């Protein structure tokens, strides 16, 4: 079979998935349908509908788009079946029912932004950095009943530097993952869908203690200033630029303001000060006291305001030492 004869259905929603879909179209593969989330209401009154990044790209390429509310809808399943796909590819979408992932003759594979079996779950990039990992990567695997547990087809590794945050790793894995998707499709095409995929169970002893990547909520992102300096540094960069770590600024008058912190620098030190207290010259720096040193804030954002570097923030925010962080 030639690549232009392989009928592919692509499933995805966010920007992370767009690069893989773009590469498939550029490589000349026949994408017969794109499945993405329904348009999302946005705006003050929710009366404006916003298309997903995948939908916007698909329409720009004149690709058919399906947007089911429920993946077991009879109309959607009939439409999916009518496309006669040989293969389905999932990148950052939803959990699929068996009736969907078992439909194509080559099966359905997923691109996951971690080195499975580590970091199964919704937020693998964030948690890998939060936990101080030195490397991550991308994995393609066949879908099965349990989420992120199917047989591994291919993996690619990516080092994580001390200066990386969730944004830089997201972009690197997006590009790396798109290449791995093409590599995986080429392999399946060359072998008529038969590949030596590896059961994840065989990798578990070598993987050591399994770390999961559950969905991140607002309260997950709250900074606890009594934690060690290294952990706080990793926590903040692991959530930057989105959804962003946050804390409350508490004034001596009892006033409270929510503050997001995006970028910091570690300073190991012995000191007598309580965690969360601030040191600043009022012009160029803000140091937050933590148990084993100081965390210098490099960029931050008050609720309802723009993200600023510390110097610009201090230009408009006087008496910073009248506050502490909680």
C-alpha positions in Angstrom: 0.0 0.0 0.0 1.2 3.5 -0.9 1.1 6.2 1.8 -1.5 8.2 -0.2 -3.8 5.1 -0.1 -3.6 4.7 3.7 -6.8 6.2 5.0 -6.2 8.0 8.3 -8.6 9.6 10.9 -6.9 12.0 13.2 -8.3 12.9 16.6 -7.1 15.8 18.7 -7.9 19.3 20.1 -5.2 21.6 21.3 -2.2 23.3 19.7 0.0 20.3 20.8 -1.9 18.1 18.3 -1.8 20.5 15.4 1.9 19.9 14.6 1.2 16.1 14.2 -1.7 16.8 11.9 0.3 19.3 9.9 3.2 16.8 9.4 0.7 14.1 8.2 -0.7 16.4 5.5 2.8 17.7 4.5 4.1 14.1 4.2 1.3 13.3 1.7 -0.8 11.0 3.9 -4.5 10.8 3.2 -6.4 12.2 6.2 -10.0 11.3 5.5 -11.4 12.9 8.7 -10.5 14.9 11.7 -12.3 14.4 15.1 -12.1 17.2 17.6 -14.1 18.7 20.5 -17.2 20.7 19.9 -16.8 24.5 19.7 -16.4 26.0 23.2 -18.5 29.0 24.3 -16.3 32.0 25.3 -16.8 35.6 26.1 -18.6 37.3 29.0 -22.0 35.8 28.1 -20.8 32.6 26.4 -22.5 33.6 23.2 -19.3 33.3 21.1 -18.2 29.9 19.9 -14.4 29.2 19.7 -13.1 26.4 17.4 -10.3 24.2 18.7 -6.8 24.8 17.1 -7.1 21.3 15.4 -10.4 22.3 13.8 -9.0 25.6 12.6 -6.0 23.9 10.9 -8.2 21.1 9.5 -10.6 23.6 7.9 -7.6 25.5 6.4 -6.6 22.2 4.7 -10.2 21.4 3.6 -10.2 18.3 5.7 -13.6 16.9 6.9 -14.3 17.7 10.6 -16.4 15.7 13.0 -17.3 17.2 16.4 -19.4 14.7 18.4 -20.7 15.6 21.9 -20.6 11.9 22.8 -18.3 9.3 21.3 -21.0 6.6 21.4 -23.6 8.6 19.4 -25.0 6.3 16.7 -24.8 9.1 14.1 -21.1 9.7 14.9 -20.2 6.0 14.8 -22.0 5.6 11.5 -20.1 8.6 10.1 -16.8 7.3 11.4 -17.5 3.9 9.9 -18.4 5.4 6.5 -14.9 6.9 6.3 -13.4 3.4 6.1 -10.2 4.4 7.9 -7.3 2.0 8.0 -5.7 3.7 11.0 -6.7 6.2 13.7 -4.2 8.5 15.4 -5.0 10.3 18.7 -3.0 13.2 20.0 -4.3 15.1 23.1 -8.0 14.1 22.8 -10.4 12.2 25.0 -10.6 8.6 26.2 -12.1 6.6 23.4 -14.6 3.8 23.8 -13.6 0.4 22.4 -16.2 0.7 19.6 -14.2 3.6 18.3 -10.5 2.6 18.9 -11.2 -1.0 17.6 -12.7 0.2 14.3 -9.8 0.5 11.9 -8.0 -2.6 10.6 -4.6 -1.2 11.7 -6.0 -0.1 15.1 -5.6 3.2 16.9 -2.4 4.6 18.3 -1.9 7.5 20.7 0.9 10.0 21.1 1.6 10.6 24.8 4.0 13.3 26.1 6.0 11.1 28.5 8.2 8.0 28.5 5.5 5.5 29.4 4.8 3.7 31.7 6.0 6.8 33.6 3.6 9.8 33.9 0.3 8.3 32.7 -2.4 10.9 32.9 -3.6 14.3 31.8 -0.6 16.5 32.6 2.7 14.6 32.0 4.8 17.6 31.0 3.9 19.6 34.1 4.5 16.7 36.6 7.8 15.6 35.0 9.2 19.1 35.7 7.6 19.5 39.1 9.2 16.2 40.1 12.6 17.4 38.9 13.1 14.8 36.2 16.2 15.2 34.0 14.6 13.8 30.9 11.2 13.1 29.4 10.0 12.2 25.9 7.2 11.0 23.7 5.6 7.6 23.3 3.3 6.1 20.6 1.2 3.2 21.8 -1.9 1.2 20.8 -5.0 2.1 22.6 -6.7 -0.4 24.9 -9.3 -0.4 27.7 -7.2 1.2 30.5 -6.0 4.8 29.8 -2.3 5.1 28.8 -1.5 1.4 29.3 -1.4 0.0 25.8 1.5 -1.7 24.0 4.3 0.7 23.2 5.3 1.1 19.6 8.1 3.8 19.6 9.7 6.3 22.0 11.9 9.3 21.7 13.7 10.9 24.6 14.3 14.6 25.4 16.5 16.1 28.1 15.1 18.6 30.6 17.5 21.4 31.6 17.3 23.4 34.8 16.2 26.4 32.7 13.3 24.6 31.0 9.7 25.2 32.0 6.5 23.5 30.9 6.2 25.9 28.0 9.6 25.1 26.5 9.2 21.4 27.0 5.7 21.5 25.5 7.0 23.1 22.3 9.9 20.7 22.1 7.8 17.6 22.6 5.2 18.9 20.2 7.8 18.9 17.4 9.5 15.6 18.6 6.1 14.0 18.9 5.0 14.9 15.4 8.1 13.3 14.0 7.4 10.2 16.1 3.9 10.0 14.7 5.2 10.0 11.1 7.8 7.4 12.1 5.1 5.2 13.6 2.8 5.5 10.6 5.6 4.7 8.2 6.4 1.6 10.2 2.8 0.4 10.3 2.5 1.1 6.5 5.6 -0.8 5.7 4.6 -3.8 7.8 0.9 -3.9 6.8 -0.1 -2.9 10.4 2.0 -5.5 12.1 4.7 -4.2 14.5 6.4 -5.7 17.6 4.7 -3.4 20.2 6.0 -3.9 23.7 3.6 -4.5 26.6 4.1 -1.9 29.3 4.1 -4.5 32.0 7.5 -5.7 30.7 9.0 -2.3 31.4 7.7 -1.8 34.9 10.6 -3.3 36.8 13.1 -1.1 35.0 10.9 1.9 35.3 11.2 1.8 39.1 8.5 3.6 41.2 5.7 4.7 38.9 4.9 8.4 38.9 1.5 9.5 37.6 0.4 12.8 35.9 -3.2 13.5 37.2 -5.2 16.5 36.0 -4.1 19.8 37.6 -6.6 22.0 39.3 -6.3 25.5 40.7 -5.6 24.4 44.3 -2.9 22.1 42.9 -1.0 25.2 41.8 -0.9 27.0 45.2 2.7 27.5 46.4 3.6 26.2 49.8 6.5 28.4 50.9 7.6 26.0 53.7 8.9 23.5 51.1 12.6 23.1 50.1 14.1 25.6 47.7 14.7 23.1 44.9 11.2 21.7 45.1 9.7 25.2 44.9 11.9 26.1 41.9 10.7 23.0 40.1 7.1 23.5 41.1 7.0 27.0 39.7 8.7 26.2 36.4 6.6 23.0 36.0 3.5 25.2 36.0 4.8 28.0 33.8 3.4 29.6 31.8 0.2 27.6 32.2 -1.7 27.2 34.4 0.9 29.0 36.6 1.8 28.7 40.3 0.2 31.2 42.6 0.1 32.4 46.1 -1.5 35.3 48.1 0.2 38.5 49.0 -0.9 39.5 52.5 -0.3 43.1 53.6 0.3 44.3 57.1 -3.2 45.8 57.0 -4.7 42.3 56.3 -5.4 43.0 52.6 -5.0 40.0 50.2 -4.1 39.8 46.5 -3.6 36.8 44.3 -0.2 36.6 42.6 1.0 34.3 39.8 4.7 33.5 39.6 6.3 32.4 36.4 10.1 32.6 36.6 12.5 32.4 39.5 16.1 31.9 40.5 17.5 29.8 43.4 19.7 31.2 46.1 20.8 28.6 48.7 21.4 30.3 52.1 21.2 29.9 55.8 19.0 32.5 57.5 16.8 33.1 60.5 13.7 34.4 58.6 10.2 32.9 58.4 9.2 31.2 55.2 7.1 33.5 52.9 8.6 36.8 54.2 10.1 39.1 51.6 13.3 41.0 51.0 13.6 43.7 48.4 15.3 46.9 47.5 12.0 48.2 46.2 13.5 48.7 42.7 15.1 45.6 41.1 14.5 42.4 43.1 12.1 40.5 45.3 13.4 37.6 47.3 11.0 35.2 49.0 12.4 33.5 52.1 12.1 29.7 52.0 13.5 27.2 54.6 16.9 26.7 52.9 17.4 29.9 51.0 15.7 32.5 48.9 13.7 32.3 45.7 14.3 35.4 43.6 11.2 36.3 41.6 12.0 37.2 37.9 8.4 37.5 36.5 5.0 37.7 38.1 1.4 38.8 37.6 -1.2 40.3 39.9 -4.7 39.1 39.4 -6.3 41.2 36.6 -3.0 42.7 35.5 -0.3 41.9 32.9 2.6 39.6 33.5 5.7 41.7 34.3 9.4 41.4 35.1 10.1 42.2 38.7 11.7 45.6 37.9 8.6 46.8 36.0 6.3 45.3 38.7 8.2 47.3 41.5 7.9 50.5 39.4 4.1 50.4 40.0 4.0 48.5 43.4 5.5 50.4 46.3 6.2 49.2 49.8 6.6 45.5 48.8 8.2 44.7 52.1 4.9 45.5 53.8 3.7 42.2 52.5 4.4 38.5 52.9 3.5 35.6 50.7 1.1 32.8 51.9 
